[in-house]
Amino acid sequence: MKKINWMTVALMTLVLGATFPAMTGCKTSELAANSSQTVKYTCPMHPEVVQNSPGNCPICCMTLVETINTVSSTTH
């Protein structure tokens, strides 16, 4: 009897593990869209200044602000 209970618990765990992402609303396309975004930092006064890490603008010493660049693929 205990063997059947453990098998039932194992089966329920597998089923819940497989269906949990669907129940939470997480979609594969959303994950792919999020992975194609890169974080860059730019100066509010000098938008031509773009860096990969936070810091200060080399021109005016203002703190760089975070921007998210979306990488999009286009087909023609």
Secondary structure, DSSP 8 states (H G I E B T S, - for coil): -HHHHHHHHHHHHHHHHHHHHHHHT--HHHHHHHHTEEEEEE-SS-TT-EESS--B-TTT--B-EEEEEE------
